[in-house]
Amino acid sequence: MIGILGERGKDLCDSGLGVSRRHVLRVGASGMLGLSLGSMLKLQAASANSAVGGAGWGKAKRVIMCYLQGGPSHIDLWDPKENVPDNVKSIFSPISTATPGVKFTENLPQLAKQTEKYTLIRSMSYTPNGLFNHTAAIYQMMTGYTTDKVSPSGQLEPPSPKDFPNFGSNIIHQQPSDVPMLPFVMLPRPLQESNVVGKGGTAGFLGKAYDPYTLYPPGDDMNMNKLDTVNVEDLKLRPEVFTTRLRRRADLREQINAGMPAIEEAVSKYKLDQHYSRALDLVTSGRARDAFAIERESDEVRDRYGRNTFGQSCLLARRLAEAGTKVVEVIWPKVANSDNHSWDQHTGLNKRMKDQSAPMLDTGLSALIEDLDERGMLEDTLLVAVGEFGRSPKKGVSTSGNNNSADGRDHWPYCYTALVAGAGMKRGYIHGKSDKTASAPAEDPVHPGELLATIYHAFGIDPESIVYNHLNQPRELVKAQAVTSLFA
């Protein structure tokens, strides 16, 4: 079998050809027929054209993921169950939504009014690999892959250059930004469980050039004013360095390259010109600095999103997307295993859900959906809200080795809910459904890998496109197919 590669460590996706595993297999098989290399290339192109497309293909220009780290209880939010035992039933009353026959709990009154703007996937599901702890599940949700390095305590090793890339890194690798703007931003804190920080949140074997720009302001992560004081010094020109001086330095570099063939060859090989130019454009354009100037928004708009970290992060995500950022990941501002606004509600769920996490989610996410829709941005902006898993249908039981109070729910990856909107997604649609107790999908299960494949598909990227890891081995972006029935 013949594999057609680009430069070492890269694939032809870097050249926009989008080679996937199945394309390589098809091209390779043609070698048995005695076809020429030129003929195989033509077949590869035809194969690529026939293997992609369909509903939703290429609709997204950008994606905002609101990552509900910690695992929110689907039963107590957007998949309540009636006529079930008391130890399963939510204490929160069900309410009607804008979609006939669809009910939420009283915790989501604003989102309930907007169901006709988005799709709910009530059948997210997977069987855990080893202990279903947060870090393992986060890694799978963000990369599409699982790892075997799970210790008895359930914790994974720290981030490694050998890790599979975050889906945002894959997107900007496959489709580099064409505007002087930060291509991938993660805020307001890293992915984290206990002392494992950032697992699944890096570019991994793609290299640091595709890491997200991380915006992690200091201080208490529930301080509603902290995003007003974001430090963007690295996006500003130093007082003693003017734009013209930077341009002169660029000219000087070019003169040196022209006189030194060896250096010129290295610059070409490693695309230093491209990276230098992009960095220079980013600093001199001021586009990113303007996007981060959240204080320019009116008090009315800021109040609409909620004067808390999650709400203001959602507002900043909209500003970044509007300015040209391709991928924004808003990480829930309280980490797993923490109290006070965390979704990891093993104890005291009733009070914590009602008074802390649910109001923040309802206000911030509903404002983001409405704002994007009013601005016409839902046409080409994909919005995803999902956690790493749901919570156990039965209260007070242990499913992961944790202790749970009588009103607490444990980790539950077998069935949970995700919200998707924009970029051609259906409106007012419920995909799949859970069984009587929300324990398992009753129909149309969706694996986290399939959700990632759907995101890639929305960008016009074949989910099975090949990238090369640190050992120069071919790997698919994700081993899953897009759920095209989510698209109109």
Secondary structure, DSSP 8 states (H G I E B T S, - for coil): ------STT--GGGGT---BHHHHHHHHHHGGGT--HHHHHHHHHHHHHHHS-STTTT--SEEEEEE-TT---STTTT----SS-TTTS-SS-EEE-SSTT-EEETT-HHHHTTGGGSEEEEEE----SSS--HHHHHHHHHHS---S-B-TTS-B----TTS---HHHHHHHHS--SSSS-SEEEESS--EETTEESTT-S-GGG-GGGS-EE---SS-TT-TTGGGG---GGGS--TT--HHHHHHHHHHHHHHHHH-HHHHHHHHHTTHHHHHHHHHHHHHH-HHHHHH-GGGS-HHHHHHH-SSHHHHHHHHHHHHHHHT-SEEEEE-SS-BT--SS-S--SS-HHHHIIIIIHHHHHHHHHHHHHHHHHTTGGGTEEEEEE-S-EE-SSTT--SSS----TT---EETTSEEEEEESTTB-SSEEESEE-TTSSSEEE--B-HHHHHHHHHHHTT--TTBEEE-TTS-EEES-SS---GGGB-
